[in-house]
Amino acid sequence: MFAATLVEDKEAWALGDAEVMLIAKGSGLYYKGGFVQLNNSGDHLADNRILGTTTSDVNFYWYEKDGDGLDFNVSVEGVSLGVKIDSSDDELGAIRMPNRYFEGTSNNERNLGSIIQWTN
């Protein structure tokens, strides 16, 4: 089983929920996908998601995906305010996990700062 807890979603409230993405790479393994269940700080996910198979160590890169920047005007009581939100992607954490962590061992928790992940 693969599990993760989002510690800090790095998403401003004006931009809505975080779009948490993962890229996992190993020998013969490439996975890129989203985790819509992790969209607010403190969210937890325990998933039997299959990321692929490999006989090597696996590099994990977590990030919060943003679209293009937003430019718009807000008018309040006749006063117009130009608003620009820089929405570049935000790194949540990265780690290399040994292949043995995926071979029936348990509780291999790694705290990446903004996200905690483990295999079980």
Phi and psi in radians as a Rosetta constraint file:
Dihedral C 1 N 2 CA 2 C 2 CIRCULARHARMONIC -2.000 0.35
Dihedral N 2 CA 2 C 2 N 3 CIRCULARHARMONIC 2.285 0.35
Dihedral C 2 N 3 CA 3 C 3 CIRCULARHARMONIC -2.372 0.35
Dihedral N 3 CA 3 C 3 N 4 CIRCULARHARMONIC 2.707 0.35
Dihedral C 3 N 4 CA 4 C 4 CIRCULARHARMONIC -2.682 0.35
Dihedral N 4 CA 4 C 4 N 5 CIRCULARHARMONIC 2.604 0.35
Dihedral C 4 N 5 CA 5 C 5 CIRCULARHARMONIC -2.217 0.35
Dihedral N 5 CA 5 C 5 N 6 CIRCULARHARMONIC 2.242 0.35
Dihedral C 5 N 6 CA 6 C 6 CIRCULARHARMONIC -1.498 0.35
Dihedral N 6 CA 6 C 6 N 7 CIRCULARHARMONIC 2.047 0.35
Dihedral C 6 N 7 CA 7 C 7 CIRCULARHARMONIC -1.510 0.35
Dihedral N 7 CA 7 C 7 N 8 CIRCULARHARMONIC -0.806 0.35
Dihedral C 7 N 8 CA 8 C 8 CIRCULARHARMONIC -2.384 0.35
Dihedral N 8 CA 8 C 8 N 9 CIRCULARHARMONIC 2.049 0.35
Dihedral C 8 N 9 CA 9 C 9 CIRCULARHARMONIC -1.384 0.35
Dihedral N 9 CA 9 C 9 N 10 CIRCULARHARMONIC -0.244 0.35
Dihedral C 9 N 10 CA 10 C 10 CIRCULARHARMONIC 0.973 0.35
Dihedral N 10 CA 10 C 10 N 11 CIRCULARHARMONIC 0.479 0.35
Dihedral C 10 N 11 CA 11 C 11 CIRCULARHARMONIC -2.082 0.35
Dihedral N 11 CA 11 C 11 N 12 CIRCULARHARMONIC 2.131 0.35
Dihedral C 11 N 12 CA 12 C 12 CIRCULARHARMONIC -1.110 0.35
Dihedral N 12 CA 12 C 12 N 13 CIRCULARHARMONIC 2.503 0.35
Dihedral C 12 N 13 CA 13 C 13 CIRCULARHARMONIC -1.010 0.35
Dihedral N 13 CA 13 C 13 N 14 CIRCULARHARMONIC -0.531 0.35
Dihedral C 13 N 14 CA 14 C 14 CIRCULARHARMONIC -1.176 0.35
Dihedral N 14 CA 14 C 14 N 15 CIRCULARHARMONIC -0.357 0.35
Dihedral C 14 N 15 CA 15 C 15 CIRCULARHARMONIC -1.668 0.35
Dihedral N 15 CA 15 C 15 N 16 CIRCULARHARMONIC -0.004 0.35
Dihedral C 15 N 16 CA 16 C 16 CIRCULARHARMONIC 1.501 0.35
Dihedral N 16 CA 16 C 16 N 17 CIRCULARHARMONIC -2.724 0.35
Dihedral C 16 N 17 CA 17 C 17 CIRCULARHARMONIC -1.236 0.35
Dihedral N 17 CA 17 C 17 N 18 CIRCULARHARMONIC 2.652 0.35
Dihedral C 17 N 18 CA 18 C 18 CIRCULARHARMONIC -1.240 0.35
Dihedral N 18 CA 18 C 18 N 19 CIRCULARHARMONIC 2.570 0.35
Dihedral C 18 N 19 CA 19 C 19 CIRCULARHARMONIC -1.915 0.35
Dihedral N 19 CA 19 C 19 N 20 CIRCULARHARMONIC 1.639 0.35
Dihedral C 19 N 20 CA 20 C 20 CIRCULARHARMONIC -1.469 0.35
Dihedral N 20 CA 20 C 20 N 21 CIRCULARHARMONIC 2.213 0.35
Dihedral C 20 N 21 CA 21 C 21 CIRCULARHARMONIC -2.151 0.35
Dihedral N 21 CA 21 C 21 N 22 CIRCULARHARMONIC 2.671 0.35
Dihedral C 21 N 22 CA 22 C 22 CIRCULARHARMONIC -2.324 0.35
Dihedral N 22 CA 22 C 22 N 23 CIRCULARHARMONIC 2.370 0.35
Dihedral C 22 N 23 CA 23 C 23 CIRCULARHARMONIC -2.037 0.35
Dihedral N 23 CA 23 C 23 N 24 CIRCULARHARMONIC 2.210 0.35
Dihedral C 23 N 24 CA 24 C 24 CIRCULARHARMONIC -2.147 0.35
Dihedral N 24 CA 24 C 24 N 25 CIRCULARHARMONIC 2.282 0.35
Dihedral C 24 N 25 CA 25 C 25 CIRCULARHARMONIC -2.323 0.35
Dihedral N 25 CA 25 C 25 N 26 CIRCULARHARMONIC 2.354 0.35
Dihedral C 25 N 26 CA 26 C 26 CIRCULARHARMONIC -2.618 0.35
Dihedral N 26 CA 26 C 26 N 27 CIRCULARHARMONIC -3.133 0.35
Dihedral C 26 N 27 CA 27 C 27 CIRCULARHARMONIC -1.108 0.35
Dihedral N 27 CA 27 C 27 N 28 CIRCULARHARMONIC 1.982 0.35
Dihedral C 27 N 28 CA 28 C 28 CIRCULARHARMONIC 1.371 0.35
Dihedral N 28 CA 28 C 28 N 29 CIRCULARHARMONIC 0.053 0.35
Dihedral C 28 N 29 CA 29 C 29 CIRCULARHARMONIC -2.107 0.35
Dihedral N 29 CA 29 C 29 N 30 CIRCULARHARMONIC 2.248 0.35
Dihedral C 29 N 30 CA 30 C 30 CIRCULARHARMONIC -2.500 0.35
Dihedral N 30 CA 30 C 30 N 31 CIRCULARHARMONIC 2.138 0.35
Dihedral C 30 N 31 CA 31 C 31 CIRCULARHARMONIC -2.291 0.35
Dihedral N 31 CA 31 C 31 N 32 CIRCULARHARMONIC 2.357 0.35
Dihedral C 31 N 32 CA 32 C 32 CIRCULARHARMONIC -2.431 0.35
Dihedral N 32 CA 32 C 32 N 33 CIRCULARHARMONIC 2.119 0.35
Dihedral C 32 N 33 CA 33 C 33 CIRCULARHARMONIC -2.854 0.35
Dihedral N 33 CA 33 C 33 N 34 CIRCULARHARMONIC 2.888 0.35
Dihedral C 33 N 34 CA 34 C 34 CIRCULARHARMONIC -1.763 0.35
Dihedral N 34 CA 34 C 34 N 35 CIRCULARHARMONIC 2.770 0.35
Dihedral C 34 N 35 CA 35 C 35 CIRCULARHARMONIC -2.228 0.35
Dihedral N 35 CA 35 C 35 N 36 CIRCULARHARMONIC 1.460 0.35
Dihedral C 35 N 36 CA 36 C 36 CIRCULARHARMONIC -1.144 0.35
Dihedral N 36 CA 36 C 36 N 37 CIRCULARHARMONIC -0.331 0.35
Dihedral C 36 N 37 CA 37 C 37 CIRCULARHARMONIC -1.259 0.35
Dihedral N 37 CA 37 C 37 N 38 CIRCULARHARMONIC -0.337 0.35
Dihedral C 37 N 38 CA 38 C 38 CIRCULARHARMONIC -1.787 0.35
Dihedral N 38 CA 38 C 38 N 39 CIRCULARHARMONIC 1.572 0.35
Dihedral C 38 N 39 CA 39 C 39 CIRCULARHARMONIC -2.290 0.35
Dihedral N 39 CA 39 C 39 N 40 CIRCULARHARMONIC -0.035 0.35
Dihedral C 39 N 40 CA 40 C 40 CIRCULARHARMONIC -2.414 0.35
Dihedral N 40 CA 40 C 40 N 41 CIRCULARHARMONIC 2.598 0.35
Dihedral C 40 N 41 CA 41 C 41 CIRCULARHARMONIC -0.933 0.35
Dihedral N 41 CA 41 C 41 N 42 CIRCULARHARMONIC 2.348 0.35
Dihedral C 41 N 42 CA 42 C 42 CIRCULARHARMONIC 1.642 0.35
Dihedral N 42 CA 42 C 42 N 43 CIRCULARHARMONIC -0.173 0.35
Dihedral C 42 N 43 CA 43 C 43 CIRCULARHARMONIC -1.161 0.35
Dihedral N 43 CA 43 C 43 N 44 CIRCULARHARMONIC 2.594 0.35
Dihedral C 43 N 44 CA 44 C 44 CIRCULARHARMONIC -2.242 0.35
Dihedral N 44 CA 44 C 44 N 45 CIRCULARHARMONIC 2.478 0.35
Dihedral C 44 N 45 CA 45 C 45 CIRCULARHARMONIC -2.349 0.35
Dihedral N 45 CA 45 C 45 N 46 CIRCULARHARMONIC 2.239 0.35
Dihedral C 45 N 46 CA 46 C 46 CIRCULARHARMONIC -2.120 0.35
Dihedral N 46 CA 46 C 46 N 47 CIRCULARHARMONIC 2.059 0.35
Dihedral C 46 N 47 CA 47 C 47 CIRCULARHARMONIC -2.408 0.35
Dihedral N 47 CA 47 C 47 N 48 CIRCULARHARMONIC 2.494 0.35
Dihedral C 47 N 48 CA 48 C 48 CIRCULARHARMONIC -1.649 0.35
Dihedral N 48 CA 48 C 48 N 49 CIRCULARHARMONIC 0.555 0.35
Dihedral C 48 N 49 CA 49 C 49 CIRCULARHARMONIC -1.125 0.35
Dihedral N 49 CA 49 C 49 N 50 CIRCULARHARMONIC 2.310 0.35
Dihedral C 49 N 50 CA 50 C 50 CIRCULARHARMONIC -1.584 0.35
Dihedral N 50 CA 50 C 50 N 51 CIRCULARHARMONIC 2.078 0.35
Dihedral C 50 N 51 CA 51 C 51 CIRCULARHARMONIC -1.606 0.35
Dihedral N 51 CA 51 C 51 N 52 CIRCULARHARMONIC -0.282 0.35
Dihedral C 51 N 52 CA 52 C 52 CIRCULARHARMONIC 2.334 0.35
Dihedral N 52 CA 52 C 52 N 53 CIRCULARHARMONIC -2.998 0.35
Dihedral C 52 N 53 CA 53 C 53 CIRCULARHARMONIC -2.241 0.35
Dihedral N 53 CA 53 C 53 N 54 CIRCULARHARMONIC 2.581 0.35
Dihedral C 53 N 54 CA 54 C 54 CIRCULARHARMONIC -2.773 0.35
Dihedral N 54 CA 54 C 54 N 55 CIRCULARHARMONIC 2.790 0.35
Dihedral C 54 N 55 CA 55 C 55 CIRCULARHARMONIC -1.916 0.35
Dihedral N 55 CA 55 C 55 N 56 CIRCULARHARMONIC 0.153 0.35
Dihedral C 55 N 56 CA 56 C 56 CIRCULARHARMONIC -2.013 0.35
Dihedral N 56 CA 56 C 56 N 57 CIRCULARHARMONIC 3.071 0.35
Dihedral C 56 N 57 CA 57 C 57 CIRCULARHARMONIC -1.116 0.35
Dihedral N 57 CA 57 C 57 N 58 CIRCULARHARMONIC 2.795 0.35
Dihedral C 57 N 58 CA 58 C 58 CIRCULARHARMONIC -2.138 0.35
Dihedral N 58 CA 58 C 58 N 59 CIRCULARHARMONIC 2.285 0.35
Dihedral C 58 N 59 CA 59 C 59 CIRCULARHARMONIC -1.646 0.35
Dihedral N 59 CA 59 C 59 N 60 CIRCULARHARMONIC 2.241 0.35
Dihedral C 59 N 60 CA 60 C 60 CIRCULARHARMONIC -1.970 0.35
Dihedral N 60 CA 60 C 60 N 61 CIRCULARHARMONIC 2.344 0.35
Dihedral C 60 N 61 CA 61 C 61 CIRCULARHARMONIC -2.293 0.35
Dihedral N 61 CA 61 C 61 N 62 CIRCULARHARMONIC 1.999 0.35
Dihedral C 61 N 62 CA 62 C 62 CIRCULARHARMONIC -1.782 0.35
Dihedral N 62 CA 62 C 62 N 63 CIRCULARHARMONIC 2.395 0.35
Dihedral C 62 N 63 CA 63 C 63 CIRCULARHARMONIC -2.615 0.35
Dihedral N 63 CA 63 C 63 N 64 CIRCULARHARMONIC 2.791 0.35
Dihedral C 63 N 64 CA 64 C 64 CIRCULARHARMONIC -1.768 0.35
Dihedral N 64 CA 64 C 64 N 65 CIRCULARHARMONIC 2.040 0.35
Dihedral C 64 N 65 CA 65 C 65 CIRCULARHARMONIC -1.492 0.35
Dihedral N 65 CA 65 C 65 N 66 CIRCULARHARMONIC 2.284 0.35
Dihedral C 65 N 66 CA 66 C 66 CIRCULARHARMONIC -2.123 0.35
Dihedral N 66 CA 66 C 66 N 67 CIRCULARHARMONIC 2.707 0.35
Dihedral C 66 N 67 CA 67 C 67 CIRCULARHARMONIC -1.490 0.35
Dihedral N 67 CA 67 C 67 N 68 CIRCULARHARMONIC -2.688 0.35
Dihedral C 67 N 68 CA 68 C 68 CIRCULARHARMONIC -1.238 0.35
Dihedral N 68 CA 68 C 68 N 69 CIRCULARHARMONIC 2.870 0.35
Dihedral C 68 N 69 CA 69 C 69 CIRCULARHARMONIC -1.118 0.35
Dihedral N 69 CA 69 C 69 N 70 CIRCULARHARMONIC 2.756 0.35
Dihedral C 69 N 70 CA 70 C 70 CIRCULARHARMONIC -1.984 0.35
Dihedral N 70 CA 70 C 70 N 71 CIRCULARHARMONIC 2.259 0.35
Dihedral C 70 N 71 CA 71 C 71 CIRCULARHARMONIC -2.150 0.35
Dihedral N 71 CA 71 C 71 N 72 CIRCULARHARMONIC 2.193 0.35
Dihedral C 71 N 72 CA 72 C 72 CIRCULARHARMONIC -2.751 0.35
Dihedral N 72 CA 72 C 72 N 73 CIRCULARHARMONIC 2.918 0.35
Dihedral C 72 N 73 CA 73 C 73 CIRCULARHARMONIC -1.918 0.35
Dihedral N 73 CA 73 C 73 N 74 CIRCULARHARMONIC 2.453 0.35
Dihedral C 73 N 74 CA 74 C 74 CIRCULARHARMONIC -2.057 0.35
Dihedral N 74 CA 74 C 74 N 75 CIRCULARHARMONIC 2.248 0.35
Dihedral C 74 N 75 CA 75 C 75 CIRCULARHARMONIC -1.945 0.35
Dihedral N 75 CA 75 C 75 N 76 CIRCULARHARMONIC 2.137 0.35
Dihedral C 75 N 76 CA 76 C 76 CIRCULARHARMONIC -2.217 0.35
Dihedral N 76 CA 76 C 76 N 77 CIRCULARHARMONIC 2.032 0.35
Dihedral C 76 N 77 CA 77 C 77 CIRCULARHARMONIC 0.851 0.35
Dihedral N 77 CA 77 C 77 N 78 CIRCULARHARMONIC 0.803 0.35
Dihedral C 77 N 78 CA 78 C 78 CIRCULARHARMONIC 1.468 0.35
Dihedral N 78 CA 78 C 78 N 79 CIRCULARHARMONIC -0.075 0.35
Dihedral C 78 N 79 CA 79 C 79 CIRCULARHARMONIC -1.791 0.35
Dihedral N 79 CA 79 C 79 N 80 CIRCULARHARMONIC 2.186 0.35
Dihedral C 79 N 80 CA 80 C 80 CIRCULARHARMONIC -1.726 0.35
Dihedral N 80 CA 80 C 80 N 81 CIRCULARHARMONIC 2.297 0.35
Dihedral C 80 N 81 CA 81 C 81 CIRCULARHARMONIC -2.063 0.35
Dihedral N 81 CA 81 C 81 N 82 CIRCULARHARMONIC 2.218 0.35
Dihedral C 81 N 82 CA 82 C 82 CIRCULARHARMONIC -1.451 0.35
Dihedral N 82 CA 82 C 82 N 83 CIRCULARHARMONIC 2.282 0.35
Dihedral C 82 N 83 CA 83 C 83 CIRCULARHARMONIC -2.127 0.35
Dihedral N 83 CA 83 C 83 N 84 CIRCULARHARMONIC 2.304 0.35
Dihedral C 83 N 84 CA 84 C 84 CIRCULARHARMONIC -2.230 0.35
Dihedral N 84 CA 84 C 84 N 85 CIRCULARHARMONIC 2.205 0.35
Dihedral C 84 N 85 CA 85 C 85 CIRCULARHARMONIC -2.014 0.35
Dihedral N 85 CA 85 C 85 N 86 CIRCULARHARMONIC 2.090 0.35
Dihedral C 85 N 86 CA 86 C 86 CIRCULARHARMONIC -1.413 0.35
Dihedral N 86 CA 86 C 86 N 87 CIRCULARHARMONIC 2.064 0.35
Dihedral C 86 N 87 CA 87 C 87 CIRCULARHARMONIC -2.086 0.35
Dihedral N 87 CA 87 C 87 N 88 CIRCULARHARMONIC 0.894 0.35
Dihedral C 87 N 88 CA 88 C 88 CIRCULARHARMONIC -1.301 0.35
Dihedral N 88 CA 88 C 88 N 89 CIRCULARHARMONIC 2.733 0.35
Dihedral C 88 N 89 CA 89 C 89 CIRCULARHARMONIC -1.076 0.35
Dihedral N 89 CA 89 C 89 N 90 CIRCULARHARMONIC 2.572 0.35
Dihedral C 89 N 90 CA 90 C 90 CIRCULARHARMONIC -2.027 0.35
Dihedral N 90 CA 90 C 90 N 91 CIRCULARHARMONIC 2.259 0.35
Dihedral C 90 N 91 CA 91 C 91 CIRCULARHARMONIC -1.286 0.35
Dihedral N 91 CA 91 C 91 N 92 CIRCULARHARMONIC 2.294 0.35
Dihedral C 91 N 92 CA 92 C 92 CIRCULARHARMONIC -1.750 0.35
Dihedral N 92 CA 92 C 92 N 93 CIRCULARHARMONIC -0.446 0.35
Dihedral C 92 N 93 CA 93 C 93 CIRCULARHARMONIC 2.722 0.35
Dihedral N 93 CA 93 C 93 N 94 CIRCULARHARMONIC 2.772 0.35
Dihedral C 93 N 94 CA 94 C 94 CIRCULARHARMONIC -2.545 0.35
Dihedral N 94 CA 94 C 94 N 95 CIRCULARHARMONIC 2.576 0.35
Dihedral C 94 N 95 CA 95 C 95 CIRCULARHARMONIC -2.796 0.35
Dihedral N 95 CA 95 C 95 N 96 CIRCULARHARMONIC 2.673 0.35
Dihedral C 95 N 96 CA 96 C 96 CIRCULARHARMONIC -1.865 0.35
Dihedral N 96 CA 96 C 96 N 97 CIRCULARHARMONIC 2.139 0.35
Dihedral C 96 N 97 CA 97 C 97 CIRCULARHARMONIC -1.933 0.35
Dihedral N 97 CA 97 C 97 N 98 CIRCULARHARMONIC 2.309 0.35
Dihedral C 97 N 98 CA 98 C 98 CIRCULARHARMONIC -1.075 0.35
Dihedral N 98 CA 98 C 98 N 99 CIRCULARHARMONIC 2.570 0.35
Dihedral C 98 N 99 CA 99 C 99 CIRCULARHARMONIC -1.006 0.35
Dihedral N 99 CA 99 C 99 N 100 CIRCULARHARMONIC -0.581 0.35
Dihedral C 99 N 100 CA 100 C 100 CIRCULARHARMONIC -1.059 0.35
Dihedral N 100 CA 100 C 100 N 101 CIRCULARHARMONIC -0.363 0.35
Dihedral C 100 N 101 CA 101 C 101 CIRCULARHARMONIC -1.197 0.35
Dihedral N 101 CA 101 C 101 N 102 CIRCULARHARMONIC -0.237 0.35
Dihedral C 101 N 102 CA 102 C 102 CIRCULARHARMONIC -1.889 0.35
Dihedral N 102 CA 102 C 102 N 103 CIRCULARHARMONIC 0.209 0.35
Dihedral C 102 N 103 CA 103 C 103 CIRCULARHARMONIC -1.989 0.35
Dihedral N 103 CA 103 C 103 N 104 CIRCULARHARMONIC 0.895 0.35
Dihedral C 103 N 104 CA 104 C 104 CIRCULARHARMONIC 1.519 0.35
Dihedral N 104 CA 104 C 104 N 105 CIRCULARHARMONIC -0.047 0.35
Dihedral C 104 N 105 CA 105 C 105 CIRCULARHARMONIC -1.323 0.35
Dihedral N 105 CA 105 C 105 N 106 CIRCULARHARMONIC 2.908 0.35
Dihedral C 105 N 106 CA 106 C 106 CIRCULARHARMONIC -2.334 0.35
Dihedral N 106 CA 106 C 106 N 107 CIRCULARHARMONIC 2.794 0.35
Dihedral C 106 N 107 CA 107 C 107 CIRCULARHARMONIC 1.035 0.35
Dihedral N 107 CA 107 C 107 N 108 CIRCULARHARMONIC 0.764 0.35
Dihedral C 107 N 108 CA 108 C 108 CIRCULARHARMONIC -1.571 0.35
Dihedral N 108 CA 108 C 108 N 109 CIRCULARHARMONIC 1.208 0.35
Dihedral C 108 N 109 CA 109 C 109 CIRCULARHARMONIC -1.367 0.35
Dihedral N 109 CA 109 C 109 N 110 CIRCULARHARMONIC 2.400 0.35
Dihedral C 109 N 110 CA 110 C 110 CIRCULARHARMONIC -2.326 0.35
Dihedral N 110 CA 110 C 110 N 111 CIRCULARHARMONIC 2.162 0.35
Dihedral C 110 N 111 CA 111 C 111 CIRCULARHARMONIC -1.625 0.35
Dihedral N 111 CA 111 C 111 N 112 CIRCULARHARMONIC 2.010 0.35
Dihedral C 111 N 112 CA 112 C 112 CIRCULARHARMONIC -1.720 0.35
Dihedral N 112 CA 112 C 112 N 113 CIRCULARHARMONIC 0.160 0.35
Dihedral C 112 N 113 CA 113 C 113 CIRCULARHARMONIC 1.706 0.35
Dihedral N 113 CA 113 C 113 N 114 CIRCULARHARMONIC -1.232 0.35
Dihedral C 113 N 114 CA 114 C 114 CIRCULARHARMONIC -1.594 0.35
Dihedral N 114 CA 114 C 114 N 115 CIRCULARHARMONIC -0.230 0.35
Dihedral C 114 N 115 CA 115 C 115 CIRCULARHARMONIC -2.584 0.35
Dihedral N 115 CA 115 C 115 N 116 CIRCULARHARMONIC 2.554 0.35
Dihedral C 115 N 116 CA 116 C 116 CIRCULARHARMONIC -1.992 0.35
Dihedral N 116 CA 116 C 116 N 117 CIRCULARHARMONIC 2.278 0.35
Dihedral C 116 N 117 CA 117 C 117 CIRCULARHARMONIC -2.263 0.35
Dihedral N 117 CA 117 C 117 N 118 CIRCULARHARMONIC 2.679 0.35
Dihedral C 117 N 118 CA 118 C 118 CIRCULARHARMONIC -2.762 0.35
Dihedral N 118 CA 118 C 118 N 119 CIRCULARHARMONIC 2.807 0.35
Dihedral C 118 N 119 CA 119 C 119 CIRCULARHARMONIC -1.950 0.35
Dihedral N 119 CA 119 C 119 N 120 CIRCULARHARMONIC 2.704 0.35
